[in-house]
Amino acid sequence: MRRHYLGQNSPLGETLSRYREFFALFDDLGGYVEFFLLQDLVSATGTEIDFFMPFDHFSSPSTPADADAYREYRRRSVEFIHARNRRIDRYAANPDPFA
């Protein structure tokens, strides 16, 4: 998504461009992240993605290479799920942060 909003190439570029109007609703990556409550997947500045595994620009397999890598991937995935669930709970309690 970050690459899409920056106009950069990615393996999903062709598919995402088919839905350009939908993604335009969010203006930029920050809007997309905010709408879908994905703040726990980006850096504090919102400009970098916090990947669950080392990322080398799509040049290696997207699956963990061994059991240790899988355990780390799983740990980080579960951590994200819990963090997002807490964020959803807070949002549900007060959907209008300016209220």
VENHU-V574337 format. One record per helix or strand of 3 or more residues. SS is the DSSP state (hx for helix, st for strand). FROM is the first residue (numbers start at 1). LEN is the number of residues. If there is no record, write none. Layout:
BEGIN
ss:SS from:FROM len:LEN
ss:SS from:FROM len:LEN
END
This chain:
BEGIN
ss:hx from:2 len:5
ss:hx from:13 len:6
ss:hx from:20 len:5
ss:hx from:29 len:7
ss:hx from:39 len:3
ss:hx from:67 len:27
END
